[in-house]
Amino acid sequence: MQLRMNHRQANPAGYQALLKLEAAAKGMGLDPVLFELIKIRASQLNGCAFCLDMHTTDLRKMGEREQRVHLISVWRDAPLFTASEKAALALTEALTLVAEKGVSDDLYAEVREYYDDSEVVALIMAINAINCWNRIAIATGMYPGCFDA
């Protein structure tokens, strides 16, 4: 594999802007484990190997059980996720694939059962941030370990 471009060096201002978005999303009060679950699920849907590697590693460092890490892609069929996590993961899927179906009223109502206004905005921002990172990583050919040299 070959990195197409180092976006960090090619446009430092763009990279810094995305870091600020990430920091803002992270600082909105979501549970850190949920924040990583969102990142992993969006990265799975988008096919971003770099981000999957990074965020599964981060989740494991937080002490998450291997079984949950392995079953994120099939969260609907795994009893290891809470109802609130499932609502957030469903929203992650809907927003990541927004052009397919949008966000239904039923899904929005489900999310609101568990999250208040501020938390819903935090979820949306977290989902948007990882989707942006995924698109940069995929477009520039990032892969696990590409910046390790």
C-alpha positions as a Markdown table, in Angstrom:
| # | Residue | x | y | z |
|---|---|---|---|---|
| 1 | Met | 0.0 | 0.0 | 0.0 |
| 2 | Gln | 1.1 | 3.5 | -0.6 |
| 3 | Leu | -0.2 | 6.7 | 0.9 |
| 4 | Arg | -1.5 | 9.0 | -1.8 |
| 5 | Met | -0.8 | 12.1 | 0.1 |
| 6 | Asn | -0.1 | 13.2 | 3.7 |
| 7 | His | -3.0 | 15.6 | 4.2 |
| 8 | Arg | -1.5 | 16.8 | 7.4 |
| 9 | Gln | 1.5 | 18.3 | 5.6 |
| 10 | Ala | -0.3 | 19.2 | 2.4 |
| 11 | Asn | -2.8 | 21.5 | 4.1 |
| 12 | Pro | -2.1 | 22.0 | 7.8 |
| 13 | Ala | -5.0 | 24.5 | 8.2 |
| 14 | Gly | -7.5 | 21.9 | 7.0 |
| 15 | Tyr | -6.0 | 19.3 | 9.3 |
| 16 | Gln | -6.2 | 21.8 | 12.3 |
| 17 | Ala | -9.8 | 22.6 | 11.4 |
| 18 | Leu | -10.8 | 19.0 | 11.6 |
| 19 | Leu | -8.8 | 18.5 | 14.8 |
| 20 | Lys | -10.9 | 21.4 | 16.3 |
| 21 | Leu | -14.1 | 19.7 | 15.1 |
| 22 | Glu | -13.0 | 16.5 | 16.8 |
| 23 | Ala | -12.1 | 18.2 | 20.0 |
| 24 | Ala | -15.4 | 20.0 | 20.1 |
| 25 | Ala | -17.3 | 16.8 | 19.5 |
| 26 | Lys | -15.3 | 15.0 | 22.1 |
| 27 | Gly | -15.9 | 17.8 | 24.6 |
| 28 | Met | -19.7 | 17.7 | 24.4 |
| 29 | Gly | -20.1 | 15.2 | 27.2 |
| 30 | Leu | -20.7 | 11.9 | 25.5 |
| 31 | Asp | -19.5 | 8.8 | 27.3 |
| 32 | Pro | -16.0 | 8.0 | 25.9 |
| 33 | Val | -17.0 | 4.4 | 25.2 |
| 34 | Leu | -20.0 | 5.5 | 23.2 |
| 35 | Phe | -17.9 | 8.0 | 21.4 |
| 36 | Glu | -15.6 | 5.2 | 20.2 |
| 37 | Leu | -18.5 | 2.9 | 19.3 |
| 38 | Ile | -19.8 | 5.6 | 17.0 |
| 39 | Lys | -16.4 | 6.0 | 15.4 |
| 40 | Ile | -16.1 | 2.3 | 14.9 |
| 41 | Arg | -19.5 | 1.8 | 13.4 |
| 42 | Ala | -19.2 | 4.7 | 11.0 |
| 43 | Ser | -15.8 | 3.5 | 10.0 |
| 44 | Gln | -17.1 | 0.0 | 9.3 |
| 45 | Leu | -19.8 | 1.3 | 7.1 |
| 46 | Asn | -17.4 | 3.6 | 5.2 |
| 47 | Gly | -14.7 | 0.9 | 4.9 |
| 48 | Cys | -12.0 | 3.0 | 6.6 |
| 49 | Ala | -9.2 | 0.6 | 7.7 |
| 50 | Phe | -7.1 | 3.4 | 9.2 |
| 51 | Cys | -9.9 | 4.6 | 11.5 |
| 52 | Leu | -11.1 | 1.1 | 12.3 |
| 53 | Asp | -7.6 | 0.2 | 13.5 |
| 54 | Met | -7.2 | 3.4 | 15.5 |
| 55 | His | -10.6 | 3.3 | 17.2 |
| 56 | Thr | -10.8 | -0.4 | 18.0 |
| 57 | Thr | -7.3 | 0.0 | 19.6 |
| 58 | Asp | -8.5 | 3.0 | 21.5 |
| 59 | Leu | -11.6 | 1.2 | 22.7 |
| 60 | Arg | -9.5 | -1.8 | 23.9 |
| 61 | Lys | -7.2 | 0.6 | 25.8 |
| 62 | Met | -10.3 | 1.8 | 27.6 |
| 63 | Gly | -10.8 | -1.7 | 28.9 |
| 64 | Glu | -13.6 | -2.7 | 26.6 |
| 65 | Arg | -14.3 | -6.4 | 26.3 |
| 66 | Glu | -13.1 | -8.1 | 23.1 |
| 67 | Gln | -16.5 | -9.6 | 22.5 |
| 68 | Arg | -18.1 | -6.2 | 22.3 |
| 69 | Val | -15.4 | -4.9 | 20.0 |
| 70 | His | -15.9 | -7.9 | 17.7 |
| 71 | Leu | -19.7 | -7.5 | 17.6 |
| 72 | Ile | -20.1 | -3.8 | 16.9 |
| 73 | Ser | -21.0 | -4.6 | 13.2 |
| 74 | Val | -23.9 | -6.8 | 14.4 |
| 75 | Trp | -25.0 | -4.7 | 17.3 |
| 76 | Arg | -28.7 | -5.4 | 16.6 |
| 77 | Asp | -28.2 | -9.1 | 17.2 |
| 78 | Ala | -25.9 | -8.9 | 20.1 |
| 79 | Pro | -27.3 | -8.5 | 23.7 |
| 80 | Leu | -24.0 | -6.8 | 24.8 |
| 81 | Phe | -25.2 | -3.3 | 23.9 |
| 82 | Thr | -27.5 | -1.2 | 26.0 |
| 83 | Ala | -30.7 | 0.3 | 24.5 |
| 84 | Ser | -29.2 | 3.8 | 24.6 |
| 85 | Glu | -26.0 | 2.5 | 22.8 |
| 86 | Lys | -28.3 | 0.8 | 20.2 |
| 87 | Ala | -30.2 | 4.0 | 19.6 |
| 88 | Ala | -26.9 | 5.9 | 19.1 |
| 89 | Leu | -25.6 | 3.2 | 16.7 |
| 90 | Ala | -28.8 | 3.3 | 14.7 |
| 91 | Leu | -28.4 | 7.1 | 14.4 |
| 92 | Thr | -24.8 | 6.6 | 13.4 |
| 93 | Glu | -25.9 | 4.3 | 10.6 |
| 94 | Ala | -28.7 | 6.6 | 9.4 |
| 95 | Leu | -26.5 | 9.7 | 9.3 |
| 96 | Thr | -23.5 | 7.8 | 7.8 |
| 97 | Leu | -25.8 | 6.5 | 5.0 |
| 98 | Val | -28.1 | 9.6 | 5.1 |
| 99 | Ala | -28.6 | 9.7 | 1.3 |
| 100 | Glu | -30.3 | 6.3 | 1.5 |
| 101 | Lys | -33.2 | 6.9 | 3.9 |
| 102 | Gly | -32.5 | 10.0 | 5.9 |
| 103 | Val | -33.4 | 9.9 | 9.6 |
| 104 | Ser | -36.9 | 8.6 | 10.2 |
| 105 | Asp | -39.3 | 10.0 | 12.8 |
| 106 | Asp | -39.3 | 6.7 | 14.5 |
| 107 | Leu | -35.5 | 6.6 | 14.8 |
| 108 | Tyr | -35.5 | 10.2 | 16.0 |
| 109 | Ala | -38.1 | 9.3 | 18.7 |
| 110 | Glu | -36.0 | 6.3 | 19.8 |
| 111 | Val | -32.9 | 8.4 | 20.2 |
| 112 | Arg | -34.9 | 11.0 | 22.2 |
| 113 | Glu | -35.9 | 8.3 | 24.6 |
| 114 | Tyr | -32.3 | 8.2 | 25.8 |
| 115 | Tyr | -30.7 | 11.5 | 24.9 |
| 116 | Asp | -31.7 | 15.2 | 25.6 |
| 117 | Asp | -31.3 | 18.0 | 23.2 |
| 118 | Ser | -27.6 | 18.7 | 24.0 |
| 119 | Glu | -26.7 | 15.0 | 23.8 |
| 120 | Val | -28.5 | 14.6 | 20.4 |
| 121 | Val | -26.4 | 17.4 | 19.1 |
| 122 | Ala | -23.3 | 15.8 | 20.6 |
| 123 | Leu | -24.2 | 12.5 | 18.9 |
| 124 | Ile | -24.7 | 14.3 | 15.5 |
| 125 | Met | -21.4 | 16.1 | 15.9 |
| 126 | Ala | -19.5 | 12.9 | 16.8 |
| 127 | Ile | -21.0 | 11.1 | 13.8 |
| 128 | Asn | -20.2 | 14.0 | 11.4 |
| 129 | Ala | -16.6 | 14.2 | 12.7 |
| 130 | Ile | -15.8 | 10.6 | 12.1 |
| 131 | Asn | -17.5 | 10.6 | 8.7 |
| 132 | Cys | -15.2 | 13.5 | 7.8 |
| 133 | Trp | -12.1 | 11.7 | 9.0 |
| 134 | Asn | -13.1 | 8.6 | 7.1 |
| 135 | Arg | -13.5 | 10.5 | 3.9 |
| 136 | Ile | -10.1 | 12.1 | 4.2 |
| 137 | Ala | -8.5 | 8.8 | 5.1 |
| 138 | Ile | -10.0 | 7.0 | 2.2 |
| 139 | Ala | -9.4 | 9.7 | -0.3 |
| 140 | Thr | -5.8 | 10.1 | 0.6 |
| 141 | Gly | -5.1 | 6.3 | 0.9 |
| 142 | Met | -4.4 | 6.1 | 4.6 |
| 143 | Tyr | -3.9 | 2.7 | 6.0 |
| 144 | Pro | -3.0 | 1.3 | 9.5 |
| 145 | Gly | 0.5 | 2.3 | 10.3 |
| 146 | Cys | 0.9 | 4.7 | 7.3 |
| 147 | Phe | 2.3 | 7.5 | 9.6 |
| 148 | Asp | 4.5 | 5.2 | 11.8 |
| 149 | Ala | 7.7 | 5.8 | 9.9 |
